[in-house]
Amino acid sequence: MPFMPGCSLSKSCQAASKNDQWCTPFSLLADVCAVDMPNMRDCKNYVALCGTGANQTSGSRPAVCKSAPMISSFPTTKNASALVIDICTEMDMAGCERCPKPPPGAYAADCDTIGTYAILCKAMPDMHQCATWKSMCSASSDTATALGFQSSEYCAMGVGSPEMNPPAMRMYFHFGFEDYVLFEKWVPRNQGQYVGSWFALFFLTLFFLTIQTYHSNLEVQWAEEYNDVAKSDSSMSLTNDMLKIRSGSILLHWVHLWRQPWSMKEAKQNLIRAVLTFIETTLGYALMLVTMTFNVPLFFAVVVGLTVGSVIFSRPKAISVIKPNGNSNSTSSGCAGCG
């Protein structure tokens, strides 16, 4: 049964050649045999030596049973599997993909349940399913001094591989490096990466304002071009007349405009309009999601970008507002291909 929590610890210890007390062979044996699988054939000697048999007392057990005990509150295979499944059923978090839900009737999930459980609880330690994890990793636990498990990658933040240290999901304003920035792999983990992320978001905000302002100015330019054509083309006089229709007939006016075929110029304008709208909307919502990380410096990267951008693009934006109002004869048609 390689998916037992004790076996997962053993693999982790061997892979990194750890010499921690909780990685000693006898302690790992205790993690498997003391509570989880005492009836397994290979656990008989351990149970006879350190078990809680009727003829055994705490004082009669060998010293090794005390110096290398089972990790306090260490979950059993079935319990660890149930906790992981419960968390991932309640919320599909990063890490849940490591342990697919077992088929009905299976004893436990065939995966690294203890590692997955640690990843999930390090990300959201306040979930009620993480009470066992908190007890296991508590510095005041019975085995904290003897084993030092609380400083392992299963408990301590920032210890171990990036996979074992997912950003904590904090739905309130906070400071710190580690937060998901739009993508699973975009997680700044040191000062250099964090500063780089800040400037990346700042310039992304400026790029968003560039697209937005350019789009706005294009719409004004297209509207002016359409009005100039409408004045000189008698075939469009009906459209100009319909702009004066009372508000109750706006829908009829729209129907009239939609029935007019697009010219090649309008088709080109609408293609450009669609592309710019797609880019503008994507960037706008992406920046909104960045602010929803609640990371204070990253939040202000967007705010400062918008502030600086409002100054940089103040004149182009002013022109787009002044032009339509500066020509008393100009009107807004709202037709396809027009601003």
C-alpha positions in Angstrom: 0.0 0.0 0.0 2.4 2.7 -1.2 -0.3 5.5 -0.7 -0.1 5.2 3.1 0.9 8.6 4.7 3.8 7.0 6.4 5.1 5.6 3.0 4.8 9.1 1.5 7.0 10.5 4.2 9.5 7.7 3.6 9.7 8.6 -0.1 10.1 12.2 0.7 12.9 11.5 3.1 14.7 9.2 0.7 14.4 11.6 -2.3 16.0 14.5 -0.4 18.4 12.3 1.8 17.0 14.0 4.9 18.4 13.3 8.3 15.6 14.9 10.4 14.4 12.9 13.4 11.0 12.3 11.8 12.8 10.7 8.9 14.5 8.0 10.9 13.4 4.5 10.0 11.9 3.8 13.4 9.8 6.9 13.4 8.6 6.2 9.9 7.7 2.6 11.0 5.8 4.1 13.9 3.8 6.4 11.5 2.6 3.3 9.7 2.3 0.7 12.5 1.3 2.6 15.6 -2.3 3.6 14.7 -2.7 3.3 10.9 -1.9 -0.3 10.1 -1.1 -2.2 13.3 -2.5 -5.5 11.9 -0.2 -5.6 8.9 2.2 -8.5 8.9 5.3 -6.3 8.8 4.0 -4.3 11.8 3.9 -7.2 14.3 7.4 -6.7 15.7 6.8 -3.0 16.2 3.4 -3.6 17.9 5.0 -6.2 20.1 7.8 -3.8 21.1 6.1 -0.4 21.3 2.4 -1.2 21.1 -0.2 -0.6 23.7 -0.7 -4.3 24.7 -2.2 -5.4 27.9 1.1 -6.4 29.4 2.9 -3.2 28.3 3.3 0.0 30.2 4.9 3.3 29.2 7.8 2.6 31.4 8.5 -0.9 30.1 8.8 0.1 26.5 12.3 0.5 25.0 13.7 4.0 24.8 13.6 4.0 21.0 9.8 4.0 21.2 10.0 7.3 23.0 12.8 8.9 21.0 11.3 8.0 17.6 7.6 7.9 18.1 4.7 8.4 15.7 4.1 12.0 14.7 1.4 13.4 17.0 -2.1 13.5 15.4 -0.7 11.9 12.2 -3.7 10.9 10.1 -4.4 7.4 9.1 -4.6 6.4 5.4 -8.4 6.4 5.4 -8.6 9.6 7.4 -6.1 11.5 5.2 -7.9 10.3 2.1 -11.3 11.4 3.4 -10.1 14.8 4.4 -8.6 15.4 0.9 -11.7 14.3 -0.8 -13.9 16.4 1.5 -11.8 19.5 0.8 -11.7 19.0 -2.9 -15.5 18.3 -3.1 -16.2 21.5 -1.2 -13.7 23.6 -3.3 -11.7 22.6 -6.3 -8.3 24.0 -5.3 -4.9 23.9 -6.7 -3.5 20.5 -5.6 -6.7 18.6 -5.9 -5.6 17.2 -9.2 -2.9 15.2 -7.3 -5.6 13.0 -5.8 -8.5 11.9 -8.0 -11.6 10.8 -6.2 -11.4 7.0 -5.6 -14.0 4.7 -7.1 -16.9 3.5 -4.8 -15.8 0.8 -2.4 -12.1 1.7 -2.6 -10.3 1.8 0.8 -8.6 5.2 0.1 -7.4 7.4 -2.7 -4.3 5.9 -4.5 -2.1 9.0 -4.3 0.1 11.0 -1.9 -2.8 11.9 0.4 -0.6 13.4 3.2 1.3 15.6 0.8 -1.9 16.8 -0.9 -3.5 17.4 2.5 -0.6 19.5 3.5 -0.7 21.5 0.2 -4.4 22.2 0.6 -4.2 23.2 4.3 -1.1 25.5 3.7 -3.2 27.3 1.1 -6.3 27.6 3.3 -5.4 26.7 6.9 -8.7 27.9 8.4 -10.8 25.2 6.7 -12.5 23.0 9.3 -10.9 19.9 7.6 -7.5 21.2 8.5 -7.9 20.8 12.3 -5.9 17.6 12.1 -3.1 19.3 10.1 -2.9 22.1 12.7 -2.6 19.6 15.5 0.0 17.6 13.6 2.1 20.7 12.8 1.6 22.4 16.2 4.8 23.4 18.0 3.2 22.4 21.2 2.4 18.9 20.2 3.6 15.9 22.2 6.3 15.0 19.6 7.3 18.5 18.5 10.5 18.6 20.4 11.5 15.0 19.7 10.8 15.0 15.9 10.7 18.6 14.8 8.0 17.8 12.2 6.6 21.3 12.4 9.6 22.6 10.5 9.1 20.2 7.6 7.7 21.0 4.2 4.5 19.4 5.3 3.9 22.2 7.9 6.2 25.2 7.4 5.6 27.8 4.8 8.4 28.4 2.3 10.0 25.0 3.0 10.3 22.4 0.3 9.5 22.7 -3.4 7.2 25.4 -4.9 4.5 22.7 -5.3 4.5 22.2 -1.6 4.1 25.9 -1.0 1.0 27.2 -2.8 0.1 30.8 -2.1 -2.3 31.2 0.7 -5.8 32.3 -0.3 -6.4 35.5 1.7 -9.6 37.3 0.9 -8.5 40.5 2.6 -5.8 43.2 2.0 -2.4 41.8 2.9 1.3 42.1 2.2 3.8 39.4 1.1 5.4 38.0 -2.0 3.5 34.8 -2.7 0.2 35.2 -4.5 -1.2 33.9 -7.7 -1.0 36.6 -10.4 -3.5 35.6 -13.1 -1.8 32.3 -13.9 -0.9 29.2 -11.9 2.8 29.5 -12.7 3.0 33.3 -12.1 3.8 33.3 -8.4 6.5 35.7 -7.2 8.5 34.0 -4.5 11.3 36.5 -3.8 11.9 40.2 -3.9 13.3 40.3 -7.4 10.3 38.4 -8.9 7.9 40.5 -6.9 9.4 43.8 -8.1 9.3 42.5 -11.7 5.7 41.5 -11.3 4.8 45.0 -9.9 6.3 46.8 -13.0 4.8 44.2 -15.3 1.4 45.0 -14.0 2.1 48.8 -14.0 3.0 48.7 -17.7 0.2 46.3 -18.5 -2.2 49.0 -17.1 -0.6 51.6 -19.3 -1.0 49.3 -22.3 -4.7 48.9 -21.4 -5.1 52.7 -21.3 -3.2 53.0 -24.6 -5.7 50.6 -26.3 -8.6 52.2 -24.7 -7.6 55.8 -25.7 -6.7 54.7 -29.2 -10.1 53.0 -29.6 -11.9 56.1 -28.3 -10.1 58.3 -30.8 -10.8 56.0 -33.7 -14.5 56.0 -32.9 -14.5 59.8 -33.0 -12.6 59.8 -36.3 -15.0 57.3 -37.8 -18.0 59.3 -36.6 -16.6 62.5 -38.2 -15.9 60.7 -41.5 -19.4 59.3 -41.5 -21.0 62.7 -40.8 -19.0 64.3 -43.6 -20.2 61.5 -46.0 -23.7 61.9 -44.8 -23.7 65.6 -45.6 -22.5 65.2 -49.1 -24.5 62.0 -50.0 -28.1 62.7 -50.7 -28.9 58.9 -50.4 -28.1 59.2 -46.7 -30.5 62.1 -46.1 -33.1 59.8 -44.7 -30.6 58.7 -42.1 -29.9 62.3 -41.1 -33.7 62.9 -40.9 -34.2 59.9 -38.8 -31.7 61.1 -36.2 -34.3 63.7 -35.3 -37.0 61.2 -34.7 -38.6 61.4 -31.3 -37.2 59.1 -28.6 -40.2 56.8 -28.9 -39.1 55.7 -32.3 -35.5 54.9 -31.5 -36.0 51.2 -32.1 -37.4 51.9 -35.6 -34.3 54.0 -36.2 -32.1 51.1 -35.2 -33.9 48.7 -37.4 -33.4 51.1 -40.3 -29.7 51.4 -39.7 -29.2 47.6 -39.3 -31.0 47.0 -42.6 -28.4 49.1 -44.5 -25.6 46.9 -46.0 -22.0 47.4 -44.9 -19.6 49.0 -47.2 -16.1 47.6 -47.4 -14.9 50.5 -45.3 -17.5 49.8 -42.6 -16.5 46.1 -42.6 -12.9 47.0 -42.1 -13.8 49.4 -39.3 -16.0 46.8 -37.5 -13.2 44.3 -37.7 -10.8 46.7 -36.1 -13.5 47.7 -33.6 -14.0 44.0 -32.6 -10.3 43.3 -32.2 -9.8 46.4 -30.0 -12.9 45.7 -27.9 -11.7 42.1 -27.3 -8.2 43.3 -26.3 -9.6 46.1 -24.1 -12.1 43.9 -22.4 -9.6 41.1 -21.8 -7.0 43.5 -20.3 -9.7 45.3 -18.2 -11.0 42.1 -16.6 -7.4 40.8 -16.1 -6.5 43.9 -14.2 -9.6 43.6 -12.1 -8.6 40.0 -11.2 -5.2 41.3 -10.2 -6.7 43.8 -7.7 -8.9 40.9 -6.4 -5.7 39.1 -5.1 -6.0 41.7 -2.3 -2.2 42.0 -2.4 -1.6 45.7 -1.4 1.4 46.5 -3.6 0.0 44.7 -6.6 -3.3 46.5 -6.1 -1.5 49.8 -6.2 0.5 48.7 -9.3 -2.8 48.9 -11.1 -4.0 52.0 -9.4 -0.7 53.9 -10.0 -0.8 52.7 -13.6 -4.3 54.1 -14.1 -3.2 57.4 -12.4 -0.1 57.9 -14.5 -2.0 56.8 -17.6 -4.7 59.4 -17.0 -2.0 62.1 -17.2 -0.1 60.6 -20.2 -3.3 60.3 -22.2 -5.1 63.4 -20.9 -4.7 65.3 -24.2 -5.7 62.5 -26.6 -8.8 61.8 -24.3 -9.6 65.5 -24.3 -9.5 65.7 -28.1 -12.0 62.7 -28.3 -14.4 64.6 -26.1 -13.9 68.1 -27.6 -14.2 67.1 -31.3 -17.8 66.0 -31.3 -18.9 68.9 -29.1 -16.8 71.4 -31.1 -18.8 71.0 -34.3 -22.4 72.1 -33.8 -23.5 70.5 -37.0 -22.1 67.0 -36.2 -24.4 64.3 -34.9 -23.9 60.7 -33.7 -25.5 58.2 -36.0 -24.8 55.0 -34.1 -24.7 53.0 -37.4 -22.5 50.0 -38.0 -19.0 51.1 -38.7 -19.7 54.5 -37.2 -18.6 55.8 -33.7 
